[in-house]
Amino acid sequence: MFRWTLHGDGRSVAPDAIVRPEERLAWPLTIGIGAQHVIAMFGATFLVPLLTGFPPSTTLLFSGIGTLLFLVITRNRVPSYLGSSFAFIAPITASTQADSMGAALGGVMLTGLLLAALGLLVQKVGTAWIGVLMPPVVMGSIVALIGLNLVPTTYRDNFSQAPLTATLTLIAIILCTALFRGMLGRVSVLVGVVVGYVIAVVRGEVDFTPVREAAWFGLPEFHHPEFSLGLLPIFLPVIVVLLAENVGHVTSVGTMTDRNLDHMVGRTLTADGVATALSATFGGSPTTTYGENIGVMSATRVYSTAAYWVAGLVAIGLSLSPKIGAVINTIPPGVLGGVTFVLYGLIAIVGFRMWVDGGVDFSRPRNQMTAGVALVIAIADLHWEVGGFAFTGIALGTVAALAIYHLMRQLGRLTGTETVSEPAEIVEPSREG
């Protein structure tokens, strides 16, 4: 488990070479690359607890622990850092408003256990059935509607509270993305948070009292889940997003390391599910693989799992400083509003990209109705309560996408109008989150 072959002289990587998962560079370089992964994930990992009210330090702790669990369960064959999952923001927010943080943690925990069970199923039967159940038009619609469903809430709770700060934060992210390449361009969200934070400080929107009062060292605050089965339907659509993210991550790593890792999809799903459930048990945010992982690995050409062990340990070490968590908690609504406008839009774009990459033909009525009805339901955020269960726009939109697609497909076969098969594949999302 902890044996890596030294790559070359351990100090450099040839232009046409890569450091494979079972290899490593010299430890000083490996430690530096591992810390870089944490930095690349830092902004996005902390945004989820900020938006949901979960404690940031607890999230960082279980982000690190979850990463180490992921490496153990995947037998050190799939390099990945587990950051906070943006797909959970809407159901967590809805659950907290309807009940409490404990109820939201319970929903996250059950979803994690279901994802882990799905991973065990995939490990037994393979992934072919996923493409049949959720072809690109369905999966793309579900991913897109999650992002679009979140926008009205963040406008009301964040953007509108400080429109100027939010707008300048948004502009900073756009300019950073447009002007810079490499790592700086990849962490444009983090740069936007820093720029927006400075603007907020100048405008007197930040209260540093909690930072001064926080200790430098100490354990994070812990919370425990409560279970309300009536809220579970709100969380179920998230499994679709996590499924796409994990499959995309495994496919990307396999392509870049020139090896077939499809057999590892079941293990990655199980690992992600276990890490999410464990995090929720103590009050941390749900976890997932991240596009930033792919970006850092692509930039450095280092896929060594040793770097991810370092990243996990660095995250755990940082989580043991309450002062860091206090600093993160001082980020004001205006900054969050500007950042989330970008992130939620990008979630929707990931879904649209799935349509493009999957070759979805929108001249066909079945695809039009599947996407159109699902998106409108999510944007309107329809609610339906029945038998103690609460269905929100995301859950109802997901059910609509699946039901409309398969119903119209079967009716088309019965009437003889079904002539072309829909492409059945899962395409890689660009990020979370």
C-alpha positions as CSV (number, residue, x, y, z in Angstrom):
1,M,0.0,0.0,0.0
2,F,2.7,2.5,0.9
3,R,5.4,1.3,-1.6
4,W,6.0,3.6,-4.6
5,T,8.8,3.2,-7.2
6,L,11.0,6.3,-7.5
7,H,10.4,7.9,-10.9
8,G,13.7,8.4,-12.7
9,D,16.0,10.5,-10.6
10,G,13.0,11.7,-8.5
11,R,13.6,15.3,-9.3
12,S,12.2,15.8,-12.8
13,V,9.7,14.5,-15.4
14,A,10.6,14.2,-19.0
15,P,8.4,16.1,-21.5
16,D,7.0,12.9,-22.9
17,A,6.7,11.1,-19.5
18,I,4.3,10.9,-16.6
19,V,4.6,9.9,-13.0
20,R,2.2,7.0,-12.7
21,P,0.0,6.2,-9.6
22,E,2.4,3.6,-8.4
23,E,5.4,5.9,-8.7
24,R,6.6,9.0,-6.8
25,L,9.1,11.8,-7.1
26,A,11.5,12.7,-4.3
27,W,9.6,13.3,-1.0
28,P,10.2,17.1,-0.9
29,L,8.6,17.4,-4.4
30,T,5.8,15.0,-3.5
31,I,5.0,17.0,-0.4
32,G,4.9,20.2,-2.5
33,I,2.6,18.7,-5.1
34,G,0.3,17.3,-2.4
35,A,0.0,20.7,-0.8
36,Q,-0.8,22.2,-4.2
37,H,-3.8,19.8,-4.5
38,V,-5.1,21.2,-1.2
39,I,-4.6,24.8,-2.4
40,A,-6.4,24.1,-5.7
41,M,-9.3,22.5,-3.8
42,F,-9.4,25.0,-1.0
43,G,-11.8,27.6,-2.3
44,A,-14.4,25.1,-3.6
45,T,-14.1,22.8,-0.6
46,F,-14.9,25.7,1.8
47,L,-17.7,27.2,-0.3
48,V,-20.1,24.4,0.4
49,P,-20.1,24.7,4.2
50,L,-20.3,28.4,3.9
51,L,-23.4,28.2,1.8
52,T,-25.0,25.4,3.8
53,G,-24.1,26.5,7.3
54,F,-21.9,23.5,8.1
55,P,-18.7,24.1,10.0
56,P,-15.7,24.7,7.6
57,S,-13.0,23.1,9.8
58,T,-15.1,19.9,10.2
59,T,-15.5,19.8,6.4
60,L,-11.8,20.2,5.9
61,L,-11.0,17.4,8.4
62,F,-13.3,14.9,6.7
63,S,-12.2,16.0,3.3
64,G,-8.7,14.9,4.3
65,I,-9.9,11.7,6.0
66,G,-12.2,10.9,3.1
67,T,-9.3,11.3,0.7
68,L,-7.3,8.7,2.7
69,L,-10.3,6.4,2.8
70,F,-10.7,6.7,-1.0
71,L,-7.0,5.7,-1.6
72,V,-7.4,2.7,0.7
73,I,-10.6,1.5,-0.9
74,T,-9.3,2.0,-4.4
75,R,-6.1,0.2,-3.5
76,N,-3.9,3.2,-4.4
77,R,-4.9,2.8,-8.1
78,V,-7.0,6.0,-8.6
79,P,-5.5,9.3,-7.6
80,S,-8.1,11.7,-6.3
81,Y,-8.7,14.3,-3.6
82,L,-12.3,14.4,-2.2
83,G,-13.6,17.9,-1.9
84,S,-17.1,19.2,-1.0
85,S,-19.9,18.3,-3.3
86,F,-21.9,21.2,-4.8
87,A,-24.6,18.8,-5.9
88,F,-25.8,18.6,-2.3
89,I,-26.2,22.4,-1.7
90,A,-29.9,22.5,-2.8
91,P,-31.2,19.5,-0.8
92,I,-29.1,20.5,2.3
93,T,-30.5,24.1,2.1
94,A,-34.1,22.8,1.7
95,S,-33.7,20.3,4.5
96,T,-32.2,22.9,6.9
97,Q,-35.0,25.3,6.2
98,A,-37.7,22.7,6.5
99,D,-36.2,21.0,9.6
100,S,-32.7,21.4,10.9
101,M,-29.0,20.9,10.2
102,G,-29.3,17.5,11.8
103,A,-32.0,16.5,9.3
104,A,-29.8,17.7,6.5
105,L,-26.9,15.7,7.8
106,G,-29.2,12.6,8.0
107,G,-30.1,13.1,4.4
108,V,-26.4,13.4,3.4
109,M,-25.5,10.3,5.4
110,L,-28.2,8.1,3.9
111,T,-27.3,9.3,0.4
112,G,-23.7,8.4,1.0
113,L,-24.7,4.9,2.1
114,L,-26.9,4.5,-1.0
115,L,-24.0,5.6,-3.2
116,A,-21.7,3.1,-1.5
117,A,-24.3,0.3,-2.1
118,L,-24.6,1.4,-5.7
119,G,-20.8,1.1,-6.0
120,L,-21.0,-2.5,-4.8
121,L,-23.7,-3.2,-7.4
122,V,-21.6,-1.6,-10.2
123,Q,-18.6,-3.7,-9.1
124,K,-20.7,-6.8,-9.6
125,V,-22.7,-6.1,-12.8
126,G,-20.6,-3.4,-14.6
127,T,-21.7,0.0,-15.9
128,A,-23.7,-0.8,-19.1
129,W,-27.1,-0.4,-17.4
130,I,-26.3,3.2,-16.3
131,G,-26.3,4.4,-19.9
132,V,-29.6,2.6,-20.6
133,L,-31.3,4.1,-17.6
134,M,-29.8,7.6,-18.0
135,P,-28.7,8.4,-21.5
136,P,-27.0,11.8,-22.1
137,V,-30.3,13.7,-22.5
138,V,-31.5,12.5,-19.1
139,M,-28.3,12.8,-17.3
140,G,-27.5,16.2,-18.8
141,S,-30.9,17.5,-17.8
142,I,-30.6,16.3,-14.2
143,V,-27.1,17.9,-13.8
144,A,-28.3,21.2,-15.4
145,L,-31.5,21.5,-13.4
146,I,-29.5,21.2,-10.1
147,G,-27.5,24.3,-11.0
148,L,-30.5,26.3,-12.3
149,N,-32.6,25.5,-9.2
150,L,-30.0,27.1,-6.9
151,V,-29.7,30.5,-8.6
152,P,-32.9,32.2,-7.1
153,T,-31.9,31.2,-3.6
154,T,-28.4,32.6,-3.8
155,Y,-29.6,35.8,-5.4
156,R,-32.0,36.3,-2.5
157,D,-29.7,35.3,0.3
158,N,-26.3,36.5,-1.0
159,F,-26.1,38.5,-4.2
160,S,-28.9,41.0,-3.3
161,Q,-27.4,41.7,0.1
162,A,-24.4,43.5,-1.4
163,P,-24.8,43.8,-5.2
164,L,-21.7,45.9,-5.8
165,T,-19.3,43.5,-3.9
166,A,-21.0,40.5,-5.6
167,T,-20.6,42.1,-9.1
168,L,-17.0,43.0,-8.6
169,T,-16.3,39.5,-7.3
170,L,-18.0,38.0,-10.4
171,I,-15.9,40.3,-12.6
172,A,-12.7,39.3,-10.9
173,I,-13.4,35.6,-11.5
174,I,-14.2,36.2,-15.2
175,L,-11.0,38.3,-15.7
176,C,-8.8,35.8,-14.0
177,T,-10.2,33.0,-16.2
178,A,-9.8,35.1,-19.3
179,L,-6.3,36.5,-18.7
180,F,-4.4,33.6,-17.1
181,R,-3.6,30.1,-18.0
182,G,-2.2,27.2,-16.0
183,M,-2.8,26.9,-12.3
184,L,-3.8,30.6,-11.8
185,G,-6.5,30.2,-14.3
186,R,-7.7,27.0,-12.8
187,V,-8.1,28.6,-9.3
188,S,-10.0,31.6,-10.6
189,V,-12.8,31.0,-8.1
190,L,-10.3,31.2,-5.3
191,V,-8.7,34.3,-6.7
192,G,-12.2,35.8,-7.0
193,V,-12.9,35.1,-3.4
194,V,-9.7,36.8,-2.3
195,V,-10.4,39.9,-4.5
196,G,-14.0,40.1,-3.3
197,Y,-13.0,39.6,0.3
198,V,-10.5,42.6,0.1
199,I,-13.3,44.7,-1.5
200,A,-15.7,43.7,1.3
201,V,-13.1,44.6,4.0
202,V,-12.6,48.0,2.4
203,R,-16.4,48.5,2.3
204,G,-16.7,47.5,6.0
205,E,-18.7,44.3,5.3
206,V,-16.4,42.0,7.3
207,D,-16.4,41.5,11.1
208,F,-13.1,40.1,12.4
209,T,-14.2,39.6,16.0
210,P,-14.7,35.8,15.7
211,V,-11.2,35.5,14.2
212,R,-9.6,37.3,17.1
213,E,-11.5,35.2,19.6
214,A,-10.7,31.8,17.9
215,A,-7.9,29.6,19.1
216,W,-5.0,28.7,16.9
217,F,-5.2,25.0,17.7
218,G,-8.2,22.8,18.7
219,L,-10.7,20.2,17.4
220,P,-13.4,21.3,15.0
221,E,-17.0,21.4,16.2
222,F,-19.0,18.3,15.6
223,H,-22.7,17.8,14.9
224,H,-24.7,14.6,14.4
225,P,-27.3,13.5,12.0
226,E,-31.1,13.2,12.6
227,F,-33.2,11.1,10.2
228,S,-36.3,12.3,8.5
229,L,-37.3,9.9,5.7
230,G,-39.7,12.5,4.3
231,L,-36.8,14.6,3.2
232,L,-34.9,11.7,1.5
233,P,-36.4,12.2,-2.0
234,I,-34.8,15.7,-2.0
235,F,-31.4,14.0,-1.9
236,L,-31.8,11.1,-4.3
237,P,-31.2,13.0,-7.6
238,V,-27.7,13.9,-6.3
239,I,-26.7,10.3,-6.8
240,V,-27.0,10.8,-10.5
241,V,-24.5,13.7,-10.4
242,L,-22.0,11.8,-8.2
243,L,-22.3,8.8,-10.5
244,A,-21.3,11.0,-13.5
245,E,-18.5,12.7,-11.6
246,N,-16.9,9.5,-10.5
247,V,-17.2,7.8,-13.9
248,G,-15.8,10.9,-15.5
249,H,-12.9,11.1,-13.1
250,V,-12.0,7.4,-13.6
251,T,-12.2,7.8,-17.3
252,S,-10.0,10.9,-17.3
253,V,-7.3,9.4,-15.1
254,G,-7.4,6.2,-17.2
255,T,-6.9,8.2,-20.4
256,M,-4.1,10.3,-19.1
257,T,-2.2,7.4,-17.6
258,D,-2.9,5.2,-20.7
259,R,-4.6,2.4,-18.9
260,N,-8.2,1.1,-18.6
261,L,-9.6,1.8,-15.1
262,D,-13.3,1.1,-15.9
263,H,-13.2,-1.8,-13.4
264,M,-12.5,0.7,-10.6
265,V,-15.7,2.6,-11.0
266,G,-17.5,0.5,-8.4
267,R,-14.7,1.0,-5.9
268,T,-14.6,4.8,-6.5
269,L,-18.4,5.1,-6.0
270,T,-18.2,3.0,-2.8
271,A,-15.3,5.1,-1.5
272,D,-17.0,8.3,-2.2
273,G,-20.2,7.1,-0.5
274,V,-18.4,5.9,2.6
275,A,-16.5,9.1,2.8
276,T,-19.7,11.2,2.5
277,A,-21.5,9.1,5.1
278,L,-18.6,9.3,7.5
279,S,-18.4,13.1,7.1
280,A,-22.1,13.6,7.7
281,T,-21.9,11.5,10.8
282,F,-19.8,14.2,12.5
283,G,-21.1,17.3,10.8
284,G,-18.9,17.7,7.7
285,S,-20.0,18.4,4.1
286,P,-20.5,15.6,1.6
287,T,-17.6,14.7,-0.6
288,T,-16.9,14.1,-4.3
289,T,-14.1,13.9,-6.8
290,Y,-13.1,17.2,-8.5
291,G,-12.2,18.6,-11.8
292,E,-9.4,20.6,-10.1
293,N,-7.7,17.2,-9.5
294,I,-7.5,16.6,-13.2
295,G,-6.2,20.1,-13.8
296,V,-3.4,19.8,-11.3
297,M,-2.4,16.3,-12.5
298,S,-2.5,17.5,-16.2
299,A,-0.4,20.5,-15.4
300,T,2.3,18.6,-13.4
301,R,2.0,15.2,-15.2
302,V,2.2,13.7,-11.7
303,Y,-0.5,11.0,-11.0
304,S,1.3,9.6,-7.9
305,T,-1.1,8.5,-5.2
306,A,1.7,9.4,-2.7
307,A,0.9,13.1,-3.4
308,Y,-2.7,12.5,-2.5
309,W,-1.7,10.8,0.8
310,V,0.2,14.0,1.5
311,A,-2.8,16.2,0.5
312,G,-5.1,14.3,2.8
313,L,-2.7,14.7,5.7
314,V,-2.2,18.4,5.0
315,A,-6.0,18.9,5.0
316,I,-6.3,17.1,8.3
317,G,-3.5,19.3,9.8
318,L,-5.1,22.5,8.7
319,S,-8.5,21.5,10.0
320,L,-7.1,21.5,13.6
321,S,-6.9,25.3,13.6
322,P,-10.2,26.9,14.6
323,K,-8.8,30.3,13.5
324,I,-8.7,29.1,9.9
325,G,-12.3,28.1,10.1
326,A,-13.2,31.5,11.7
327,V,-11.5,33.3,8.8
328,I,-13.4,31.4,6.3
329,N,-16.7,32.1,8.1
330,T,-16.1,35.9,7.8
331,I,-16.6,35.8,4.0
332,P,-19.6,38.0,3.6
333,P,-22.8,37.4,1.5
334,G,-21.8,39.7,-1.3
335,V,-18.6,37.7,-2.1
336,L,-20.6,34.4,-1.8
337,G,-23.2,35.8,-4.2
338,G,-20.7,36.7,-6.9
339,V,-18.9,33.3,-6.6
340,T,-22.1,31.2,-6.6
341,F,-23.5,33.0,-9.6
342,V,-20.5,31.6,-11.5
343,L,-20.5,28.1,-9.9
344,Y,-24.2,27.4,-10.3
345,G,-24.1,28.5,-13.9
346,L,-21.1,26.2,-14.5
347,I,-23.0,23.3,-13.0
348,A,-25.8,24.0,-15.5
349,I,-23.2,24.2,-18.3
350,V,-21.8,20.8,-17.4
351,G,-25.2,19.4,-18.0
352,F,-25.5,21.2,-21.4
353,R,-22.0,19.9,-22.3
354,M,-23.3,16.4,-21.6
355,W,-25.9,17.0,-24.3
356,V,-23.3,18.2,-26.8
357,D,-20.7,15.4,-26.1
358,G,-23.5,12.8,-26.1
359,G,-24.8,13.9,-29.5
360,V,-28.3,14.6,-28.2
361,D,-30.6,15.5,-31.1
362,F,-33.0,18.2,-30.0
363,S,-35.0,18.1,-33.2
364,R,-36.6,15.0,-31.7
365,P,-39.7,15.6,-29.5
366,R,-38.7,13.1,-26.9
367,N,-35.5,14.9,-26.1
368,Q,-37.2,18.3,-26.2
369,M,-39.9,17.2,-23.7
370,T,-37.4,15.4,-21.4
371,A,-35.1,18.4,-21.1
372,G,-37.7,21.2,-21.3
373,V,-40.2,19.9,-18.7
374,A,-37.4,18.9,-16.3
375,L,-35.7,22.3,-16.4
376,V,-38.9,24.3,-16.0
377,I,-39.9,22.2,-13.0
378,A,-36.5,22.9,-11.3
379,I,-36.4,26.6,-12.2
380,A,-39.9,27.1,-10.8
381,D,-38.9,24.9,-7.8
382,L,-42.2,23.1,-7.6
383,H,-43.0,21.4,-4.3
384,W,-45.2,18.4,-3.6
385,E,-45.8,16.7,-0.3
386,V,-47.4,13.3,-0.1
387,G,-47.4,10.7,2.6
388,G,-44.9,12.5,4.7
389,F,-42.4,12.8,1.9
390,A,-41.4,16.2,0.5
391,F,-40.5,16.5,-3.2
392,T,-38.8,19.7,-4.3
393,G,-37.9,21.1,-7.8
394,I,-34.8,19.0,-8.1
395,A,-36.4,15.7,-7.1
396,L,-39.5,16.4,-9.2
397,G,-37.4,17.5,-12.2
398,T,-35.3,14.3,-12.0
399,V,-38.4,12.1,-11.8
400,A,-39.8,14.0,-14.8
401,A,-36.7,13.6,-16.9
402,L,-36.6,9.8,-16.3
403,A,-40.3,9.2,-16.7
404,I,-40.8,11.4,-19.8
405,Y,-37.8,9.9,-21.6
406,H,-38.6,6.3,-21.0
407,L,-42.4,6.7,-21.4
408,M,-42.0,8.5,-24.7
409,R,-39.5,5.9,-25.8
410,Q,-41.8,3.0,-25.1
411,L,-44.8,4.7,-26.7
412,G,-42.6,5.4,-29.8
413,R,-41.8,1.7,-30.1
414,L,-45.4,0.7,-29.8
415,T,-46.5,3.2,-32.4
416,G,-43.5,2.5,-34.7
417,T,-42.1,6.0,-34.5
418,E,-39.0,5.0,-32.5
419,T,-36.3,4.5,-35.2
420,V,-33.0,5.7,-33.7
421,S,-31.3,4.7,-30.5
422,E,-30.2,7.4,-28.1
423,P,-26.4,7.4,-27.5
424,A,-25.9,5.6,-24.2
425,E,-22.8,7.0,-22.5
426,I,-21.7,9.0,-19.5
427,V,-19.5,11.9,-20.3
428,E,-17.1,13.6,-18.0
429,P,-18.2,16.7,-16.2
430,S,-15.7,19.5,-16.1
431,R,-16.2,20.1,-12.3
432,E,-18.6,19.8,-9.1
433,G,-19.3,20.3,-8.2
